[in-house]
Amino acid sequence: MTSAFSPAPPPGDQPRRLRTARGEFAVLDVPPTGEVPLRGTVLLLPGYTGSKEDFTPVLAPLAARGYRAVAVDGRGQHASDGPADDEAAYAQDELAKDVLAQAREFDAPVHLVGHSLGGQIARAAVLLDHSPFRSLTLVCSGPARISHSQEQRVRLLRDALAVMSMEECWEAILAMGPPEEVGGPARGIGGPEQLRRRWLSTKPAQLLATGRQLCAEPDRVAELAAVPLPMHVLSGSSDDTWPVPDLDHMARHLRAHRTVVDGAGHTPMADRPAPTARALAGFFDTTECQPSLK
């Protein structure tokens, strides 16, 4: 559920827990209101050190276009529970199966959106079983492992977590400089205290296991290209986690719709929410006009 320290929810938000065959997950759930007809459901997965709140600026705009927008904390991420010390629980296949279970709780195939790490988990879910999905959108999520500079940042964080508590790690990060520059959480929605409490509520094993995945992810674009789903690659005009030319090349290989949000970086839904929401909804609109490819 949405915690007291989360950013203010958008109008119409229904903070709740999504019950699935693989457990409960905290979600922000924003349906269309008034006379806006329901066109579809969107399931949004946040990135590394992130949370469902990172999508807050685009939830109401998506609902205004007729899309029920459901942003979810993954297992062990912020307000969703998970083991503190068992990294095996956060293997990519396990997280992908969680996404499949989440998607199956809705009445029709959902539009799946994954940001950064969430994009790689979304890709893994689609490769396991694409049937619960209407489309796939990868937001600032590249073809394989993250850039060398970001690997160094993730490794620094993992080294700190190996010898410090989450509280000690946070204090050490703050003492060295802005968290996003010295191995700590990336910039997110909310003020310093909100980000601190989000950090403390995330399970260390989740950060360790998913950090390893980001530094070792193989290129699975050829596999994904064989999946019969409409696809969309969206990014900012700059990105230091995956170079924008790599995202361009991936989109061409996938024959995917491509959106570059000018003036945005690695988190376009926070940097420039209005054009990001328009691009997402515009892509969903085109897929709703197409016959199912499944």
C-alpha positions as CSV (number, residue, x, y, z in Angstrom):
1,M,0.0,0.0,0.0
2,T,1.1,3.6,-0.3
3,S,3.0,4.6,2.8
4,A,2.6,7.9,4.7
5,F,5.9,9.2,3.3
6,S,5.0,8.6,-0.4
7,P,4.6,11.6,-2.6
8,A,1.0,12.9,-2.9
9,P,-0.9,10.5,-5.0
10,P,-2.5,11.7,-8.2
11,P,-6.2,12.4,-8.4
12,G,-8.3,9.2,-8.5
13,D,-5.4,7.1,-7.1
14,Q,-6.5,4.0,-5.3
15,P,-3.5,2.9,-3.2
16,R,-3.9,-0.8,-2.4
17,R,-2.3,-4.2,-2.4
18,L,-2.5,-6.4,-5.5
19,R,-3.1,-10.0,-4.4
20,T,-1.7,-12.6,-6.8
21,A,-0.8,-16.3,-6.8
22,R,2.7,-15.3,-5.9
23,G,1.9,-13.0,-3.0
24,E,0.8,-9.4,-2.5
25,F,2.4,-6.3,-4.1
26,A,2.0,-2.7,-3.3
27,V,0.5,-0.6,-6.1
28,L,-0.7,2.8,-7.1
29,D,-3.8,2.2,-9.1
30,V,-5.3,5.1,-11.1
31,P,-8.4,4.3,-13.2
32,P,-10.1,6.6,-15.7
33,T,-12.8,8.7,-14.1
34,G,-15.9,10.5,-15.1
35,E,-17.0,9.8,-18.7
36,V,-13.6,8.6,-19.9
37,P,-14.1,5.1,-21.3
38,L,-11.7,2.4,-20.3
39,R,-9.3,1.6,-23.2
40,G,-6.9,-0.7,-21.4
41,T,-4.8,-1.4,-18.4
42,V,-1.1,-0.4,-18.0
43,L,1.3,-2.2,-15.6
44,L,4.4,-0.2,-14.8
45,L,7.6,-1.6,-13.3
46,P,10.1,0.7,-11.6
47,G,13.9,0.6,-11.9
48,Y,16.8,-0.2,-9.6
49,T,16.6,1.6,-6.2
50,G,13.3,3.0,-7.5
51,S,9.6,2.5,-6.6
52,K,6.1,2.8,-7.9
53,E,6.1,6.4,-7.0
54,D,8.6,7.2,-9.8
55,F,5.6,6.9,-12.2
56,T,3.4,9.3,-10.2
57,P,3.6,12.2,-12.7
58,V,2.3,10.1,-15.6
59,L,-0.5,8.1,-13.9
60,A,-3.3,10.7,-14.0
61,P,-2.4,11.7,-17.6
62,L,-2.6,8.1,-18.7
63,A,-6.0,7.7,-16.9
64,A,-7.2,10.8,-18.6
65,R,-6.5,9.1,-21.9
66,G,-8.6,6.0,-20.9
67,Y,-5.9,3.8,-19.4
68,R,-6.0,2.3,-16.0
69,A,-2.5,2.9,-14.7
70,V,-1.1,0.5,-12.2
71,A,2.4,1.1,-10.9
72,V,3.8,-1.7,-8.7
73,D,6.6,-2.2,-6.2
74,G,8.4,-5.5,-7.1
75,R,9.2,-8.1,-4.5
76,G,11.4,-6.6,-1.7
77,Q,11.1,-3.2,-3.3
78,H,9.9,-0.3,-1.1
79,A,6.4,-1.3,0.2
80,S,6.3,-4.8,-1.2
81,D,7.6,-7.5,1.1
82,G,10.4,-9.9,0.4
83,P,13.2,-11.7,2.2
84,A,16.0,-9.5,3.5
85,D,18.9,-11.9,3.0
86,D,17.9,-14.5,0.4
87,E,19.2,-13.3,-3.0
88,A,17.8,-16.4,-4.7
89,A,14.3,-15.0,-4.2
90,Y,15.3,-12.1,-6.5
91,A,16.6,-14.1,-9.4
92,Q,15.4,-12.6,-12.7
93,D,13.2,-15.5,-13.5
94,E,11.5,-15.2,-10.1
95,L,10.8,-11.5,-10.6
96,A,9.5,-12.2,-14.1
97,K,7.1,-14.8,-12.7
98,D,5.9,-12.2,-10.3
99,V,5.1,-9.9,-13.2
100,L,3.2,-12.7,-15.0
101,A,1.2,-13.3,-11.8
102,Q,0.4,-9.5,-11.5
103,A,-0.7,-9.3,-15.1
104,R,-3.0,-12.2,-14.8
105,E,-5.1,-10.4,-12.1
106,F,-6.6,-8.2,-14.8
107,D,-9.5,-9.0,-17.1
108,A,-7.6,-8.5,-20.3
109,P,-4.0,-8.4,-21.6
110,V,-2.2,-5.4,-20.2
111,H,0.3,-2.9,-21.6
112,L,3.6,-3.7,-19.9
113,V,6.0,-0.8,-19.2
114,G,9.4,-1.3,-17.6
115,H,11.8,1.4,-16.6
116,S,15.5,0.6,-16.5
117,L,15.9,-2.6,-14.4
118,G,12.1,-2.9,-14.7
119,G,12.5,-3.1,-18.4
120,Q,14.8,-6.0,-18.2
121,I,12.4,-7.8,-15.8
122,A,9.6,-7.0,-18.2
123,R,11.6,-8.4,-21.1
124,A,12.2,-11.6,-19.1
125,A,8.5,-11.9,-18.3
126,V,7.5,-11.5,-22.0
127,L,10.1,-14.1,-23.0
128,L,8.6,-16.6,-20.5
129,D,5.0,-16.0,-21.6
130,H,3.7,-13.1,-23.7
131,S,0.0,-14.1,-23.5
132,P,-0.9,-11.8,-20.6
133,F,0.3,-8.7,-22.4
134,R,-1.0,-6.4,-25.1
135,S,2.2,-4.6,-25.7
136,L,5.7,-4.0,-24.2
137,T,7.3,-0.6,-23.6
138,L,11.0,-0.4,-22.5
139,V,11.8,3.0,-20.9
140,C,15.5,3.8,-20.8
141,S,16.2,0.1,-20.7
142,G,18.9,-1.3,-23.0
143,P,19.8,-4.4,-24.8
144,A,22.3,-5.9,-22.3
145,R,24.4,-4.9,-19.3
146,I,24.6,-1.3,-18.1
147,S,27.4,1.1,-19.1
148,H,30.8,0.8,-17.5
149,S,30.4,4.0,-15.5
150,Q,27.1,2.8,-14.1
151,E,28.6,-0.6,-13.3
152,Q,31.1,1.1,-11.1
153,R,28.3,2.9,-9.3
154,V,26.4,-0.3,-8.7
155,R,29.5,-2.2,-7.6
156,L,30.2,0.6,-5.1
157,L,26.8,0.2,-3.7
158,R,27.0,-3.6,-3.5
159,D,30.4,-3.3,-1.7
160,A,28.9,-1.0,0.9
161,L,25.9,-3.2,1.4
162,A,28.1,-6.2,2.1
163,V,29.6,-4.6,5.2
164,M,27.0,-2.0,6.4
165,S,23.4,-1.9,7.4
166,M,21.0,-0.1,5.2
167,E,21.0,2.8,7.7
168,E,24.8,2.9,7.8
169,C,25.0,2.7,4.1
170,W,22.6,5.6,3.6
171,E,24.6,7.8,6.1
172,A,27.9,6.9,4.4
173,I,26.4,7.8,0.9
174,L,25.2,11.1,2.1
175,A,28.6,11.9,3.7
176,M,30.3,11.5,0.3
177,G,27.9,13.6,-1.8
178,P,24.7,13.5,-3.7
179,P,23.4,9.8,-3.6
180,E,23.0,9.4,-7.3
181,E,26.7,10.4,-7.9
182,V,28.4,8.2,-5.3
183,G,26.7,4.9,-5.6
184,G,23.5,5.5,-3.9
185,P,19.9,5.6,-5.1
186,A,19.2,7.4,-8.4
187,R,17.3,10.7,-8.2
188,G,13.6,9.9,-7.7
189,I,10.3,11.5,-6.8
190,G,10.1,13.1,-3.4
191,G,12.4,14.9,-1.0
192,P,15.4,13.6,0.9
193,E,13.5,12.2,3.7
194,Q,11.1,10.4,1.4
195,L,14.0,8.9,-0.5
196,R,15.7,7.9,2.7
197,R,12.6,6.0,3.9
198,R,12.1,4.3,0.6
199,W,15.8,3.2,0.7
200,L,15.4,1.8,4.2
201,S,12.2,-0.1,3.3
202,T,13.9,-1.9,0.4
203,K,15.4,-5.3,1.1
204,P,19.2,-5.5,0.9
205,A,19.0,-8.8,-0.9
206,Q,16.9,-7.3,-3.6
207,L,19.5,-4.5,-4.2
208,L,22.4,-7.0,-4.2
209,A,20.7,-9.5,-6.6
210,T,19.3,-7.0,-9.1
211,G,22.6,-5.1,-9.0
212,R,24.4,-8.2,-10.1
213,Q,21.8,-8.7,-12.9
214,L,22.4,-5.2,-14.2
215,C,26.1,-5.8,-14.4
216,A,25.8,-9.1,-16.2
217,E,22.6,-9.0,-18.3
218,P,23.2,-10.7,-21.7
219,D,21.9,-9.3,-25.0
220,R,18.5,-10.9,-25.5
221,V,17.2,-8.6,-28.3
222,A,17.2,-11.3,-30.9
223,E,15.0,-13.5,-28.6
224,L,12.7,-10.5,-27.9
225,A,12.4,-9.7,-31.6
226,A,10.7,-13.1,-32.2
227,V,7.9,-12.3,-29.7
228,P,4.6,-11.3,-31.5
229,L,3.9,-8.2,-29.5
230,P,3.8,-4.5,-30.5
231,M,6.9,-2.9,-28.9
232,H,8.0,0.6,-28.0
233,V,11.4,1.9,-27.0
234,L,11.2,5.2,-25.1
235,S,14.1,7.3,-23.7
236,G,15.2,10.7,-22.9
237,S,17.6,12.5,-25.3
238,S,20.5,11.7,-22.9
239,D,21.2,8.7,-20.8
240,D,24.3,7.6,-19.0
241,T,23.0,4.1,-18.1
242,W,22.5,2.9,-21.7
243,P,23.8,5.1,-24.5
244,V,21.0,6.5,-26.7
245,P,22.5,5.1,-29.9
246,D,22.3,1.6,-28.4
247,L,18.6,2.2,-27.7
248,D,18.1,3.4,-31.2
249,H,19.8,0.3,-32.6
250,M,17.7,-2.0,-30.3
251,A,14.5,-0.3,-31.5
252,R,15.4,-0.9,-35.1
253,H,16.2,-4.6,-34.4
254,L,12.9,-5.0,-32.6
255,R,11.0,-3.1,-35.3
256,A,9.7,-1.1,-32.3
257,H,8.1,2.3,-32.2
258,R,10.8,4.7,-31.0
259,T,10.3,7.8,-28.8
260,V,13.0,10.3,-27.7
261,V,11.7,12.8,-25.1
262,D,13.8,16.0,-25.7
263,G,15.3,17.5,-22.5
264,A,14.8,14.3,-20.5
265,G,17.5,12.0,-19.0
266,H,17.2,8.5,-17.6
267,T,13.9,9.1,-15.9
268,P,11.7,10.8,-18.5
269,M,8.5,10.3,-16.5
270,A,9.9,12.6,-13.9
271,D,12.0,14.9,-16.1
272,R,9.3,15.6,-18.7
273,P,6.1,13.8,-17.6
274,A,3.6,15.5,-20.1
275,P,5.3,14.4,-23.3
276,T,6.2,11.1,-21.8
277,A,2.6,10.3,-20.9
278,R,1.5,11.5,-24.4
279,A,4.0,9.2,-26.0
280,L,3.0,6.2,-23.9
281,A,-0.8,6.7,-24.5
282,G,-0.3,7.4,-28.2
283,F,1.5,4.1,-28.6
284,F,-1.1,2.3,-26.6
285,D,-3.8,3.8,-28.8
286,T,-2.2,2.4,-32.0
287,T,-2.1,-1.1,-30.5
288,E,-5.7,-1.0,-29.4
289,C,-6.6,-0.4,-33.1
290,Q,-4.7,-3.5,-34.1
291,P,-5.9,-7.1,-34.0
292,S,-4.2,-9.2,-31.3
293,L,-0.9,-10.8,-32.4
294,K,-1.1,-13.6,-29.9
